[in-house]
């Protein structure tokens, strides 16, 4: 394997053959940083929610509409992103998505009423989802058979930025500043990245173009193996963001933590995601990705009762860390295996995966929030257990479908 160093070759030839080994160039690093930007803004709504609820006087159900609006935006863009990219090109989808997400963020930061903050969250999900879909497709096309490594590494960076979200909220609110200030550093970061990487070209979906003649007369179906991973991502993402969005509110209500301490404690979850994804990026080079997925979900199942049930706050934080450690690699490996299961259709496959993730984020935290208004947030968190069990079942079925598809591909 070649050294994973930055080379000028990638900037000149974004679609360089994956057979050259795994090489990180400016395009790869741009994708990593922009995924980090997306992850920070996706993660920050959860730690902010206790402060938003107090400031805007929101019920759990109304507060959950922010999460659902973000997710609904991702679902909507997932139905049209591949056609939008085919029409306007990946550069427009990439940078338009990035700056559009910034516009939604500013709306959340500046609006004095819930209608405005919910609308801002929807815009963040809509155009941030376009950015996410494009990043995933770009990395899949650029790195080919190394895409599990690239996507896992990208999510290591994303986890690092997600970890900064509760830390930033804790520092800002702990210093006596209004919660809205915590959203502003992401805008500055985007401007810096756009300045440094504005000349980097994005790859054209060459594989998709090669299949154009075959698919123009009939819409190619995404294979069964792809849909197995689609279901896995829907379930695991729902669990991840039930914890990510409502974890701070759960800790603030069911432990002795203050709101600021509860927001900061969520850093354990995002730190675990960072550690887990870094470990996963190493393991994915030597172990089968389907096996890593199953093992990861078992870890999450073992950790969740420690977060949910014990009365001692430190034990809950340890459980929160274990849950994050288990969930860390499910999404990036699921995306890598799902897009690999649909060769020549990376933009379309990535867009449909956004529907899986966004749809689940739309429903799961909303259901949990509605239940919390009736039975309390502690009891409402019980919905996570069956979701994890179903995700484990989906991982086993997806792994079998992946093996069958690989054997069939080699035979043909």
Phi and psi in degrees as a GROMACS rama.xvg file:
@    title "Ramachandran Plot"
@    xaxis  label "Phi"
@    yaxis  label "Psi"
@TYPE xy
-73.6913  159.679  UNK-2
-63.5354  138.765  UNK-3
-84.3433  69.4417  UNK-4
-116.369  162.748  UNK-5
-74.0527  132.05  UNK-6
-129.854  159.532  UNK-7
-77.1991  -16.7962  UNK-8
-59.4792  -39.6236  UNK-9
-66.5578  -37.574  UNK-10
-63.6494  -32.356  UNK-11
-82.1561  -32.8596  UNK-12
-134.344  82.7349  UNK-13
-60.9944  -25.4224  UNK-14
-98.6335  29.9926  UNK-15
-54.8965  147.043  UNK-16
-62.4526  136.482  UNK-17
-69.4495  -11.916  UNK-18
-71.0168  -11.7445  UNK-19
-73.9226  -7.53232  UNK-20
103.061  174.715  UNK-21
-86.2555  112.56  UNK-22
-125.122  126.379  UNK-23
-93.5761  120.914  UNK-24
-118.178  -168.551  UNK-25
-61.6655  -36.5791  UNK-26
-62.198  -43.6078  UNK-27
-64.2335  -46.2091  UNK-28
-65.5227  -37.6745  UNK-29
-59.0149  -44.3937  UNK-30
-63.1598  -41.1665  UNK-31
-61.2033  -49.1563  UNK-32
-65.4091  -38.3235  UNK-33
-70.8356  -32.8971  UNK-34
-66.7931  -35.3239  UNK-35
-62.5221  -43.2026  UNK-36
-58.098  -46.8872  UNK-37
-60.6838  -45.3319  UNK-38
-64.0656  -38.9265  UNK-39
-59.1267  -48.032  UNK-40
-71.2936  -32.5568  UNK-41
-67.0207  -38.642  UNK-42
-81.6536  -24.1475  UNK-43
-72.3159  -23.6905  UNK-44
-62.8954  -36.2179  UNK-45
-63.0808  -56.1229  UNK-46
-61.8378  -27.3536  UNK-47
-74.9931  -21.9122  UNK-48
-60.226  -41.0164  UNK-49
-57.9333  -34.6129  UNK-50
-77.4043  -38.5472  UNK-51
-64.6943  -40.9014  UNK-52
-61.4066  -42.4715  UNK-53
-69.6181  -41.0435  UNK-54
-69.6703  -44.3088  UNK-55
-97.5611  -1.42331  UNK-56
58.1193  60.6768  UNK-57
-103.662  142.993  UNK-58
-75.2074  169.472  UNK-59
-59.6424  -41.3681  UNK-60
-64.991  -45.8508  UNK-61
-67.4138  -38.0391  UNK-62
-62.451  -38.4749  UNK-63
-66.447  -18.2738  UNK-64
-64.1021  -24.8561  UNK-65
-63.8555  -45.6977  UNK-66
-65.0092  -42.826  UNK-67
-67.7723  -36.1229  UNK-68
-64.7625  -42.6258  UNK-69
-58.8306  -46.3959  UNK-70
-67.5594  -38.7051  UNK-71
-61.5611  -39.547  UNK-72
-59.1416  -40.4255  UNK-73
-65.1221  -38.5177  UNK-74
-65.4941  -46.0841  UNK-75
-59.9128  -47.3852  UNK-76
-68.8218  -27.9623  UNK-77
-64.644  -23.2091  UNK-78
-81.9106  -17.5042  UNK-79
-128.629  -6.22939  UNK-80
-60.2977  -40.7342  UNK-81
-65.224  -38.0887  UNK-82
-72.1411  -37.6553  UNK-83
-63.3433  -42.0077  UNK-84
-67.0375  -40.1982  UNK-85
-62.9351  -31.8123  UNK-86
-80.1606  -47.221  UNK-87
-105.539  -14.7296  UNK-88
97.5604  158.43  UNK-89
-69.1874  -30.81  UNK-90
-62.9678  -41.9179  UNK-91
-64.8647  -43.032  UNK-92
-63.6758  -40.6648  UNK-93
-67.8147  -59.7459  UNK-94
-76.4464  -35.122  UNK-95
-62.5111  -40.1845  UNK-96
-64.0242  -42.0313  UNK-97
-63.7765  -48.5613  UNK-98
-76.0576  -28.7164  UNK-99
-65.3077  -38.2291  UNK-100
-63.6742  -37.0913  UNK-101
-62.8379  -38.1363  UNK-102
-63.722  -41.912  UNK-103
-63.9679  -37.8855  UNK-104
-62.6678  -43.0998  UNK-105
-63.9216  -34.7576  UNK-106
-65.0067  -41.983  UNK-107
-62.4352  -43.1233  UNK-108
-68.7195  -29.9333  UNK-109
-102.558  -17.4721  UNK-110
-75.0742  133.43  UNK-111
-89.1423  -2.63002  UNK-112
-129.555  158.535  UNK-113
-64.2897  -34.2393  UNK-114
-59.0349  -41.4285  UNK-115
-70.4381  -41.3954  UNK-116
-68.3214  -36.1989  UNK-117
-67.1382  -41.635  UNK-118
-62.2883  -39.8672  UNK-119
-63.2909  -40.4841  UNK-120
-62.9511  -38.7992  UNK-121
-62.2905  -44.7904  UNK-122
-63.9424  -37.9758  UNK-123
-60.8792  -44.504  UNK-124
-69.2524  -38.065  UNK-125
-64.812  -56.0754  UNK-126
-86.3271  -29.2365  UNK-127
-64.6893  -36.1794  UNK-128
-62.9792  -37.5347  UNK-129
-62.5646  -41.5852  UNK-130
-61.7868  -47.083  UNK-131
-60.2513  -46.9896  UNK-132
-58.8348  -43.3752  UNK-133
-67.6224  -41.7079  UNK-134
-58.6638  -47.5029  UNK-135
-61.6876  -42.663  UNK-136
-67.5732  -39.8843  UNK-137
-61.9853  -47.5336  UNK-138
-66.5896  -36.9619  UNK-139
-64.4989  -43.8317  UNK-140
-71.9719  -38.3812  UNK-141
-67.2613  -41.0077  UNK-142
-106.218  -6.45269  UNK-143
53.1388  -121.77  UNK-144
-68.3158  -12.7474  UNK-145
-91.6473  7.77656  UNK-146
-61.7822  -34.0298  UNK-147
-58.3398  -37.8602  UNK-148
-68.0431  -46.7026  UNK-149
-62.6771  -45.4931  UNK-150
-69.9042  -34.1535  UNK-151
-69.0462  -42.9352  UNK-152
-62.478  -41.0343  UNK-153
-58.8604  -38.5797  UNK-154
-77.947  -18.2945  UNK-155
-63.328  -48.4074  UNK-156
-60.3194  -43.8862  UNK-157
-59.3223  -41.3211  UNK-158
-65.1969  -36.6785  UNK-159
-61.1817  -42.9185  UNK-160
-70.3175  -37.1467  UNK-161
-63.3846  -35.5956  UNK-162
-62.6491  -34.2032  UNK-163
-67.4662  -22.2186  UNK-164
-62.6037  -57.1817  UNK-165
-65.6964  -32.2107  UNK-166
-63.7971  -44.3766  UNK-167
-62.4475  -45.0357  UNK-168
-62.0012  -43.5225  UNK-169
-61.889  -42.8477  UNK-170
-68.1691  -43.8547  UNK-171
-64.8389  -50.3802  UNK-172
-72.24  -33.3716  UNK-173
-65.3513  -26.743  UNK-174
-83.9238  0.517554  UNK-175
87.6871  8.06532  UNK-176
-85.6609  158.382  UNK-177
-69.5785  151.086  UNK-178
-60.1799  -25.9203  UNK-179
-63.9256  -27.5839  UNK-180
-62.7962  -27.3974  UNK-181
-65.5904  -16.7755  UNK-182
-85.0681  -17.8288  UNK-183
-74.6504  -34.5116  UNK-184
-59.0907  -29.1568  UNK-185
-64.9009  -33.9843  UNK-186
-66.7996  -42.2988  UNK-187
-62.1068  -42.3594  UNK-188
-61.001  -43.41  UNK-189
-59.8047  -43.2342  UNK-190
-62.8194  -37.3439  UNK-191
-66.0476  -46.7404  UNK-192
-62.6223  -42.3545  UNK-193
-63.0678  -35.0954  UNK-194
-70.6276  -43.1045  UNK-195
-73.7537  -37.4779  UNK-196
-113.096  15.7905  UNK-197
-61.5499  -23.6138  UNK-198
-92.6957  -0.503439  UNK-199
-75.7677  123.437  UNK-200
-78.4448  147.169  UNK-201
-96.9451  144.859  UNK-202
-71.8848  145.003  UNK-203
-79.8249  148.575  UNK-204
-74.7043  76.6082  UNK-205
-60.994  -39.4557  UNK-206
-62.2706  -40.4968  UNK-207
-64.6586  -38.3729  UNK-208
-65.6343  -36.8103  UNK-209
-65.3975  -27.4515  UNK-210
-92.6957  4.22226  UNK-211
-59.7501  -44.7126  UNK-212
-61.2908  -35.42  UNK-213
-73.7684  -34.8644  UNK-214
-98.7571  -9.23747  UNK-215
-68.9438  -32.1958  UNK-216
-83.5207  -21.1926  UNK-217
-151.266  145.671  UNK-218
-74.3613  114.683  UNK-219
-65.2238  136.427  UNK-220
-83.8849  139.693  UNK-221
-72.8875  137.508  UNK-222
-71.947  165.485  UNK-223
-59.3373  -40.4944  UNK-224
-58.3796  -38.83  UNK-225
-60.9432  -45.3379  UNK-226
-68.3151  -27.5676  UNK-227
-64.1176  -43.5534  UNK-228
-69.5548  -31.1025  UNK-229
-59.1173  -46.7856  UNK-230
-64.5362  -40.9268  UNK-231
-59.4513  -46.4828  UNK-232
-64.6888  -38.8995  UNK-233
-60.1163  -45.5079  UNK-234
-70.4895  -48.4993  UNK-235
-66.8111  -36.5389  UNK-236
-66.4942  -37.2401  UNK-237
-59.7848  -44.1683  UNK-238
-63.4951  -47.0725  UNK-239
-56.041  -42.543  UNK-240
-92.3149  -14.6231  UNK-241
-60.6211  -45.2608  UNK-242
-71.9395  -45.9982  UNK-243
-64.1259  -40.154  UNK-244
-83.4149  -38.7143  UNK-245
-104.598  -4.79679  UNK-246
-58.4975  -44.3627  UNK-247
-64.5027  -41.9141  UNK-248
-65.0686  -38.3093  UNK-249
-62.2959  -47.1422  UNK-250
-67.3045  -38.2408  UNK-251
-67.7723  -27.6288  UNK-252
-90.5573  -35.2014  UNK-253
-108.423  4.61441  UNK-254
-135.74  -179.221  UNK-255
-84.046  5.57687  UNK-256
-66.5773  141.428  UNK-257
-73.6591  171.932  UNK-258
-61.4898  -43.132  UNK-259
-65.1937  -40.4861  UNK-260
-67.4556  -38.4663  UNK-261
-64.3665  -41.1601  UNK-262
-63.1908  -42.2329  UNK-263
-68.3663  -35.4395  UNK-264
-63.0471  -26.4941  UNK-265
-63.2007  -14.7674  UNK-266
-58.7894  -26.5081  UNK-267
-63.1951  -38.7478  UNK-268
-65.4231  -46.9554  UNK-269
-75.132  -29.2156  UNK-270
-64.5091  -42.0194  UNK-271
-62.5974  -38.0796  UNK-272
-62.2946  -40.1578  UNK-273
-64.3205  -49.88  UNK-274
-62.8895  -44.171  UNK-275
-62.9988  -41.3722  UNK-276
-73.91  -33.2171  UNK-277
-63.4546  -45.5999  UNK-278
-62.0652  -41.7113  UNK-279
-63.5252  -34.805  UNK-280
-65.2987  -29.7068  UNK-281
-77.6509  -45.3869  UNK-282
-66.157  -32.8231  UNK-283
-67.5219  -12.3708  UNK-284
-79.9537  -21.3773  UNK-285
-126.49  -16.0632  UNK-286
-119.108  151.394  UNK-287
-63.0815  131.844  UNK-288
-60.0466  -40.0028  UNK-289
-59.4318  -36.1601  UNK-290
-67.3097  -37.3452  UNK-291
-64.0933  -38.6139  UNK-292
-60.9545  -47.6741  UNK-293
-63.0698  -46.4558  UNK-294
-61.1751  -39.4187  UNK-295
-63.2278  -41.8235  UNK-296
-69.9371  -32.0958  UNK-297
-62.4772  -42.6552  UNK-298
-60.8175  -44.3165  UNK-299
-61.772  -40.614  UNK-300
-62.7875  -37.4175  UNK-301
-71.2884  -32.9564  UNK-302
-82.0617  -29.8007  UNK-303
-60.6743  -43.5388  UNK-304
-58.5218  -32.5481  UNK-305
-67.1487  -33.4496  UNK-306
-75.7155  -38.2994  UNK-307
-85.2899  -38.6754  UNK-308
-104.57  -41.3744  UNK-309
-65.2498  149.009  UNK-310
-79.0238  -20.2204  UNK-311
-82.4901  123.286  UNK-312
-54.2703  -43.1654  UNK-313
-60.963  -35.521  UNK-314
-66.778  -38.9969  UNK-315
-61.3005  -40.7169  UNK-316
-66.4292  -38.5008  UNK-317
-62.1212  -45.2056  UNK-318
-60.6209  -39.993  UNK-319
-59.5457  -41.7479  UNK-320
-63.0105  -44.0216  UNK-321
-65.6588  -39.9521  UNK-322
-60.3333  -46.0511  UNK-323
-62.4895  -38.283  UNK-324
-61.3969  -40.7213  UNK-325
-71.9042  -40.8802  UNK-326
-76.9162  -14.2142  UNK-327
-51.991  -44.7495  UNK-328
-98.987  -1.6705  UNK-329
-65.4013  -48.0884  UNK-330
-67.0679  -52.8288  UNK-331
-62.9557  -40.2455  UNK-332
-71.489  -35.2236  UNK-333
-63.3999  -41.326  UNK-334
-65.4133  -45.2992  UNK-335
-61.0154  -46.2723  UNK-336
-71.5234  -34.9367  UNK-337
-66.4401  -46.167  UNK-338
-68.2678  -34.412  UNK-339
-65.5858  -27.0727  UNK-340
-76.1688  -7.64186  UNK-341
-127.807  66.6595  UNK-342
-60.5705  139.838  UNK-343
82.5083  -0.63147  UNK-344
-133.116  38.1599  UNK-345
-64.1867  -40.938  UNK-346
-63.7574  -44.3208  UNK-347
-67.258  -44.3131  UNK-348
-62.745  -43.4597  UNK-349
-64.0968  -38.9658  UNK-350
-63.8717  -42.4451  UNK-351
-69.3094  -31.7232  UNK-352
-65.8245  -30.7653  UNK-353
-64.7654  -32.3048  UNK-354
-66.7808  -41.3135  UNK-355
-60.4507  -51.9518  UNK-356
-67.7372  -47.179  UNK-357
-65.3969  -39.9214  UNK-358
-62.7553  -40.8302  UNK-359
-67.9752  -41.6907  UNK-360
-65.6885  -32.5725  UNK-361
-63.6186  -45.1372  UNK-362
-85.9584  -47.1734  UNK-363
-63.4055  -53.1415  UNK-364
-64.9442  -31.203  UNK-365
-65.0821  -44.8643  UNK-366
-63.5695  -42.7059  UNK-367
-63.1247  -42.4291  UNK-368
-64.144  -42.1234  UNK-369
-63.9139  -42.1812  UNK-370
-62.8157  -38.9421  UNK-371
-61.343  -33.8461  UNK-372
-66.6075  -22.9542  UNK-373
-101.953  -38.9504  UNK-374
-120.93  -0.529167  UNK-375
93.9822  150.268  UNK-376
-70.0982  -27.3251  UNK-377
-63.5253  -50.6045  UNK-378
-66.6482  -36.1179  UNK-379
-61.4551  -30.292  UNK-380
-66.0551  -10.2126  UNK-381
-62.2119  -19.324  UNK-382
-66.7204  -15.6448  UNK-383
-67.3806  -33.6872  UNK-384
-61.2375  -54.2823  UNK-385
-63.4006  -30.3327  UNK-386
-64.8361  -40.7689  UNK-387
-66.1077  -39.942  UNK-388
-64.4176  -41.8146  UNK-389
-66.9136  -36.1609  UNK-390
-63.8557  -39.5543  UNK-391
-63.9312  -41.5584  UNK-392
-62.6114  -43.0682  UNK-393
-63.6337  -36.5952  UNK-394
-63.5074  -41.514  UNK-395
-63.4964  -43.9299  UNK-396
-67.1347  -39.586  UNK-397
-64.5135  -40.5588  UNK-398
-62.0254  -42.2491  UNK-399
-64.554  -41.1868  UNK-400
-64.6254  -37.2483  UNK-401
-63.965  -43.8511  UNK-402
-63.2413  -45.1095  UNK-403
-62.0268  -41.369  UNK-404
-65.6232  -38.1022  UNK-405
-66.2245  -42.0499  UNK-406
-64.4872  -41.9873  UNK-407
-64.03  -39.8693  UNK-408
-64.7705  -40.9943  UNK-409
-67.5291  -35.9231  UNK-410
-68.777  -32.7222  UNK-411
